[in-house]
Amino acid sequence: MDLSSLSDPEKAAVTHLDWTASVDFITQVISAEATYEVVCKKDCKTLLLDTSHLRIQSVKSFDGEPLDYHLDAPVKGKPHLGQRLSISLPDHTTKTCRVTIIYQTTNECSAAQWLPSAQTAGKKHPYLFTQCQAIHARSLLPCQDRCGVKMTYNAIVTVPSWATCVMSALLENSEVSGERKIYSWRQPVPISSYLFALAVGELEKIEISPRCAIWSEPGVVHAAAEEFSETEDFLKIAEAIAGRKYAWERYDLLCLPPSFPYGGMENPCLTFVTPTLLAGDKSLADVVAHEIAHSWTGNLVTNATWDHFWLNEGWTTWFQRKIMAKIKKNPEFLDFDAIDGRKHLQDAIHAMPPENTRLVLDIGDGDPDDSYSAVAYEKGFTLLLYLERTVGSKAFENFFKSYVGRFASHTLTSEDFKAFFCDQFKGNKAIEAIDWDLWFHGEGMPPVLPELDQSMAKASQDLANLWWAVDRKGAARPSENVMSSWSSLQITCFLDELSMKCGDTPLKLSTVEAMNNLYKFSDSLNAEVLYRYCELAIAAEDESVLPVVVRFITTQGRMKFVRPLYRSLFKSKMGRKIAVDTFLGNKDFYHPIGVKMIAADLSESHELSTSIDNKWLFAGALVTAILAFAAFRRR
């Protein structure tokens, strides 16, 4: 049962959507008509859909007959669930029917971010993009907003004539009509609602292969095309590993404005990516490999509910590392990248409540956003690597192909995965020792940590040991910048290793200053490097890093970087007030999802509670935290 949704597909399930929409940048409203094809069970009289802050104007049957409908009151204390829309179906309804809903979005739409022209690269026109994962699609359109329901869709979208519209679908046609432009889209492969996506802005396209193109603003698109030029290579390698052709026909990338809250989002046919990947040396393109991998693990084979999110992200992390090892022509690269992942897992487990460190979650009717962390990615990957080492790589890679073939276009739970794995390796004595219950439901670090090859990390680890000795034992400081010939992954490995060695005791201020003088970390254009350096410098109470941190967290909105840096600033002696003031001064820059999560992170602050606009307080956990400010406590 999926308690994150108020719909009931067991009685009436949506299978197709025809969506006609008009985008108005002046009012920041999408006016739309959603027509659903619905498969009804016997004697079903009501269609139940999820909505959130939508203005429902009318509901009618396929033949135009008005239908009775009712918006339930919001669930008390659970604003993330929105409101159930109950539609009375016609008395003559057969097994299938069509229902049309005419509605508008509102300024409470958590899926949409409307950017003024000043927040775009070109500074000429406004911009709109959506982010529906996990359960924000209901604020964009009435739907059965749950992973376990998949639908095809067609869309006709009207935008201003200066604008280009892109969607998670295949473009059928575009035409100019006066001061408006009309786009037609088709998505023939069934998708879950969280993969419904739209972006509108001043966009240009550069084709990089017959099935791949890069979209972005004119001033960014050439840099993005160069950064992601290996996309077709990633795609071909992914097809070989999965043993199944790419199902979605097109694989385009949209490099978004900097407020996009994630590294990437695997929208079918059109992956959204953050401009923080534009390092200039293709060193962060593994995020593209990750989103490509989702085309099989996540988009095609999907977790049945958000409790089983690791089936999307754990598999995709494993798949991504297999792709990158092939690209690098070095099988040891998988282990090298996993070393970094293990550090992220340790950080996430330290930061999350114990119940959210389980592989299989128990979200219930809570907000899935609150349980989002590296656990699904890295603990899930660790289980899969453990299984691979248990049965052997060749056998496990063949199992992966069978897994994709069996569950393509379906959803599954962790128990379904376990049953399929055990059936595929029936008679293999090695799998008898697997403690599935501990892996699925145990808290904290995984019960088994497969050994990772350290050879590619040795130089980074040696240098980290040297600087740790400088800090702890007064050893001589290095004078040569050996990093000048290193890859960015070696540099991040060094910073991660040094951070782990420090534990809860930060580096001395003099050590951080000496490292920055030698390696110029604060000038890095690589977001992964800059983020790690800022964390070390904040912990050391290095006031010289404050302008660097503030600039970094106010020029991009990627939650991987922004949330922990706000938390670190808030925790530090020097940065508590700066964290609150910076957030309050820049909250309109961030995506609504980012605003919600950062505000929750800073919710100890009374100043924050009295200053933040109520429209951002749409999450139950956040509302509770805001109301609890008087107690001045937080987990």
N, C-alpha and C positions, 0 to 999 in steps of 0.2 A: 504493500500500500504506500502511495506517495502522498504524504500529508502536507507537502509544500504546495499542493494544488487544491483548489476548491471545486474542480471539475470532476466529472464521473464518466470516463470513457468506457467503463464496463457496461453502461446502459446505452450511451449514444456517443460514438467516436467520430471525430473529424478526420477526414482522409484527404481533402483537397481544399485549397483557398484560392479564390479570385479576389485580388485586392486592387482597388482603384483609389488612388490617393493624390492629393494636391498639397504641395509644400509651400507654406507662407512664411517667409522670413521676417516680415514686418510684425505679425502677431505671434510668431514662433509657435504655430499650430499646424498640425497635419489633419486635414479634413479627409475622411476616408469612408469607403464602402467595402465591407468585408462580406463576401458570399462564401459560405461553407457548404461542402458536400459532407453529409453526415450519414454514417451507417448506424441504424437503430436496431436495438434488440427488440424482441417481441413485446408488445404492449408498452413500449417506452413512450411517455407522454411529454418529457421535459429534456431539453438540452441545457447542460450546465457548463458555463465557461468562466475562466478567470479574467478579471479586469482589475485595473488599478488607476484611479484618478482619470478615467475616461468619461467623456460627456456623451452618453448614449442618446441619440435623437429619435431613432425609430428602428423597429424590427419588422421584417415582413417575410413571407414565404416566397418561393420561386415565382409563383403566379401573381405576386403583388399583394396578396392578402395580408393585412396587418396582423401581427402576432402579439399576444400578450407577453409581457416580460416584466421582470422584477429584479432590482439590484438589492441584494441582501445588505444589511448593515455590516460594516467592517468588523472583523473578529477582534474582540477586546484584547488589547495588549499585543496584537500581531499585525501591525500595519503593513508589513511586507507581503502579507497574503492578499491584500487588496479586498475586492468585493466580488462575491459570486453573482454572475448574471444568469438568471433562470429564465428560459424561454419556453413557453408552452407551444408544443408542436401541433400542427393541424390534426384534426381527428382522422383524416384520411391518410395519414402518413404511412408509407409502406416501409420496406427494409431500408431504403435510402431516401433522403430528402435534401433540399437545398434551403438554406436560411441566410437572409441578408441583413446585416447590421450597419446602419449609418451612424457615424460617430465622429468625434473630434478628440484629439489629444489635448492635454492641458499643460500648464507650466510645472505641474507636479510629475511629469513623465520622467521616471528614473532611467529609462532606456536611452533617452535622447540628450545630446549635448549640442546646444545652439551656440556657435562661436561668433562674436562680432568680428568685423573685418580686422580690427586691431590685433586679434589673437591668431591670425593666419599669417602664413609666410608672405603672401602677396600684398596684404593690407588693403585690398581693394574691395573684396566681397565677403559676405558672411559665409558660414560653413555649418553643415549639420552632419553628425554621424551618430549611429546607434550602437549600443552594446547591450544585448539581451541576456547574456549569461549572467547569473544562473536563472533567476525567475523574474526578469524585468520585461520580458516580451509582453506581459499582460498590461503594461502601461503604454504600449505602442499599438496594440490591437487586442480585441477580445479573442481569447484562444484557450485551448487546453494546454496550459503552460507547465508541461511535465515532460521529462525525457522519454517516457514510455509511449508517448503518442507521436507518430510521424505522419507528415502530410506532404504532398506536392503543392506547388503554388504557381500561379501566374500573377503578374502585377502590371498595372499601367500607372505610371507616376508622372504628374505634371509639375514642372519646376520653372523658375524664371529662365528667360532665353539665354542669359549669360552663363547659366549653370550647367554642369554635367551631373547626371545621376548615375550611380553605380549600385548594384545589389548583389546579394548572395545567390545569383541565378545567371542564366544565359541571356544575353541581349538579343531580342528579336527584331526591334525596330526603334528608330528615333526620328522625330520630325518636329519642325518649328511651326508654331501656329501663333502668329502675331508676336506678342511679348512673352509667350510661354513656349516651353519645349516639352514634348511628350515622349516618354520612354516606355517600351513594352519589354517585359521580362518573363522568362519561363524557367522553372526549376522542376525537372521531371523526376528527380530522385527524391524519395521521401526524406524529410528532415524533421528533427525535433524543433520546437518553437524557439529555443535559445539560439538557433543558427540562422534565424531570420535577421537580415541586416540591410541597412540602407546608408548611403552617404551622398551628400549633395554639396557641391562647391565648385570653385574654379579649378578644374582638373585637366591634366593632359596625360596622354598615354604614350609609352614607348614599348613597342613589341620587342621581346628578346628571344622568342622562338614561336613556332606556329601555334602553340597552345598557351603561351605564357606572355603576359604583359605587365608592366609596372605603371601604376597610376599614382599621381601626386600633383601638388600644386606646381605651376610652371617653374618656379624658382628652385624646386627641390627634385623634380622628376629625373633629371639627368644624373644627379648624384645617387639617387635611389636605384636607378637602372644599373649603374656601375656596381654599386654595393651588392645587389642581388642578382648579378649576371649568371651565377651558377644554378639558378632555380631549376632550369630544365635538367641539368645533371642530377640534382637532388631527386627530381621526380622520376627519372629513369631508374635510378638505383633503388628508390622506394618500391617501384613496380616489381623489380627483380626480387627483392627481399620478401614482399608480401605475396608474390606468386599470383598476382591479380592486377589487371590493368586499372589505371586510374579511372574512376567511375564518373567523374563530374565534368568531363570534356574540356573545360577551361580551367587553368590555374593562374589567376591574376593576383597581383599584390597591390594593395592600396597603402601607401605610406602616409599616415595621418598627421594632423597637427600635434604638437607636443603634449597636449593635455590628455591624450588617450591613456587610460589607466593601466593597460597591460602591455607586455612585450609584444604579444601577437594574439589574434583571435581567429580561429580556424573557420571562418564563415565559408561555406561551400562556394567554389568558383572564384571567390574573392577574399583572400586572407587580408585582414587588417594588421598592420605592423606599426610600431612606434618609431619615430625618427631618432630615438636614442640608439638605434642599431647602426646609424650612419657614422661608423668610426673611421671610414676612409680606407680601410685595409681588408674589408670582408671578414674581419675577425669575429663579428657577432652574428654572422649569418646562420649559426646553428639554430637560432630561433625560427628561421624560415624552414629549416629541416624539420623542426618540431611541428610546425603548423602543417607542413606537407604530410607528415606522418599521420596527423589527425584525419586526413582524408580517408584513411582506412580505420584507424583506431580512435573512435569518437564519433565521427560523422557517419561512417558506414556501420561500424559495430559500436553500439552505444550503451553506456551504463543505464540500467532500468530506472534508477532513482539516484539522487545526489548522495545517498548513503554509500553508493558503490562508485564514487567518482574516481577512485584509483584505477578502475578498469579503463577509463578514458586516459588518464594522465600517466599512470605507471607504465602502461603499454606504450604510450606515445613517447615517453622518455627513453625506454629501451629501444624502440624503433629508431628514434632520432639518433641515438648514439651508434647504432649499427650503420645508419646512413653516413654519419660523419666519419666513422672509421674507414668506410669504403672511399669516401672523398679524399681523406688524408692518406689512403693506401697504407694504413698502419693499424692493425687490429688492437694494438696497445692503447690507441687513442680512446677507446671506450672506457678503459679503466682510468685513464688520466682525467677524462671529463667527469667520471663518477666520483673521483676524489673531491672535486669541487662540490658535487651534488651532496655528498655525505656531510660536508660542512654546512650546507644550507639546511639539511635535514636536522642536524643537531641544533642549529639556531631556531628552527621552527618549533621543535619539541620543547625547547627552553621557553619559548614565548607563548605557546598555546596552552589552554587548559588541558589537563590529562585526557579527558574524554575525546578531545579533538585530535589526539595523537594516534588514535586507533586507525587501522586501515579501513575497516568497515565502520562507518559512522552510524549514529542514531540521532539524526537531525530532527526527526518528528515533524512538527509544524513550525520549527524554528527557521531562521533565515540562513540558507546555505552559504551566503556570503561570509557569515561569521565563522565558518569552519574552514574557509579557503586558506591553504598554506602549502608549503613544500612537501607536506607529509604524503599527500596523494601521489605526487610526482616521484619523490625519492624513496619513500618507504615501499611504494608500489614497485618501483624499479628494482629495489633490493630483493623483494620477493621473487620477481621474475628472474633476476640474475642467479639467485639461489637455486631456483628450479632448473635453470639452464645448466648450472654447474652440477646439479644432481643427476640429470639424465644425459648430459653431454650436449655441446653446442649444436652439432649437426642435427641431432634428433629434435632439439628444442626449436631450431629454426624451421624445420619441417612441420612441427606442431603449430607454430605461428601461422603458417600458410593454411593449415587445416582449420585453425581457429577462425581466421578471417573468412574463409570459405563457408564455414558452418553458420556464423552469426551475422554475415553481411545483411544489411537492411533490417536487422533485428536489434532488440535490446536484451540485456542479460544481467543477472545478479552475480555476486561473488560465489554463491553456491552453485550457480549454473557453470561458472568457470571451473570451479573445483571438480564438479562431476565430469565435465568434458575432459579435463586434464587427466583425471584418474582413469577414465575410460580409454583414453589414447595410450596411456602407459600401463595398462593392465598387465600384471605379471612382472613388472619391473620392481624388484625387491628394494631398490634404492629409495623409492617414494614412500615406503612404509614408515620411514622415520619423520616424515613431514608433520609438524604439529600445526595443522590448519587453524585450529581454534586460537592458538597463541598468535599466529601470524595475523589473522583477521581481527581479533578482538583485544589483543594485548596492547597496553599503553607504553609510550616511550619509544626508545630505539628498537629496531627489529631484533628478534630473538637470535638471529644469526647474521653476522656481517661477513659476506664472502670476501676473501682476500683480494685486494686490488693491486695490480702491478704498479710499482712505484718508479719504474725506470725513467719515464718521461718527466716525473716530478722531482727527480733527485736534485737538480741544480737549484730549483726553487726552495726545496726543503733545506738544503745546505745553507743557502743565504739567509733563510729565516732563522736557522739555528745560530748563525753568526750574529745577526742583529739582536736576537734574544740574549745572547751572551754579552753584547755591548750594553744592553739595558739592565740586565740582572747581575752581571759579574764585572762590569767595567772594562770589558775587552776593548781592544783597539777598533775604531770605526773603519769600515771599508772606505777606500778612497777612489776606487775605480767603478765607473758605472757599467757593470756587466749587463744591465738590463737593456742597453742600447741595441743589442742584437737579439733580444728575446721576443717571443710572440706574446700577445696580450694574455693568452691563457697561462703562460708561465708566470707572468707578473701577477695575475689574480691568484694563482696557486701560491705564490710567495706570500701575498697579503693574507690569504686564508690560513695558511700554515702558521704565520706569525700570530694572527688573531687567536687561533686555537691554543697555541703555546702560552699565550698571555692569560687565558682563562678569565677569571673575574678581576685580575689585577692588571690595570691598564699599563701601557708603556709610559715611561717618563716623558715629560714634555721635551726635554733635550734630545731624546731619541727620535721622536716624531719630527722635530725641526731638522735634525741632521739627515734623516732619510729624505725629507722633502727637498732639502737643499741639493742633495746628490741626484735624486731621481726625478725631480720636478713633477711629483704626483698631482699637485694642485693645478697644473696646467694641462693635464691629460684630456684628450678629446674622446677617450674611451670611457663610456658611462660606467662600465663594470669596474674599471680600475679606480675611477674617481670616487665612486660610492664606497668602496672598501677603504680607501685612504681616509675619506671623511669620517667613517665610523671609528677608525683608530685615533684620529686627531681629536674628535669630540670626547672620546673616553679619556684622553690625556689632558682635557681642559685647555686645548690650544686655541686661544682666542683669535689667532691669525687666520684660522680656518673658517670662522663664522661667515665672512662675506662670500667665501667659496660655497659653503653649504647653502646659504640663503639663495644665492644665484642658481645653484643646481636644483633646489626643490621648488623654485618658482618659475623655471623655464621649461620644465617637463613634469608630467603628472603620472609617470609610471609608478604604480604602487609598490613594486618590488624595491624601488629606491626611496621613494618619498615617505612611505609609512615608517620604515625603520629609522630613517634619519630624523623625522619629527619626534619619534619616540626617544631617540638618543639625546636630541637637543633638550627635550622636556625633562629627561632624567638628569641631565648634567647641571652643575651649579651655575655655569655661565650662560646656559641657553634656554632655561625654562620659560622666561618671559618672551624671549625672542621667538620660540616655537609658537606660542599662542598668538603673538602679534603678527607673525609672518602668515600664519594660517588665516587669521581673520582678514588680513589685508589682501589675501590672494585666493580666497575660497571660491570666488566666481570663475577663476581660471580652471579649476579642476572639474573633472567629470563628476556628476552626482554620486556615482558609486564611490569614487575616491573621497569626496567630501564626507560621505557617511562614515567611511572607515577611519579616516584621519581624525574626525571629530570624536569618534569613539575612543581612539587611542589617547586623545588629549583630554578626556572627559573629567579628569580630576580638577581641571581649571574652572574656577567660579567665573572668571572673566569670560571664558569661552561660553559658558552656559547662558550668560546674560547678553552676549553680543551676537551670537549666531542667529541667522534668519531661520524662522520656524520651518520654512519650506524644505530645509535640508534634513530635518529630523523625522524622516519617514521610516526609519528602521526601528523595530521594537526594542532591540538591545540598546540602541542609542537613546531612544526616548526614556527608557528606564534609567540609563546612566545620567541623562540630563536632570531628571527629576530627583536623582539621588545626590546631586552636587552638595546639598547642604551638609550631608554626612562627610563630604570631602574624602571619599574612599573609592577605590577601584581595584578590581582584581589585578 
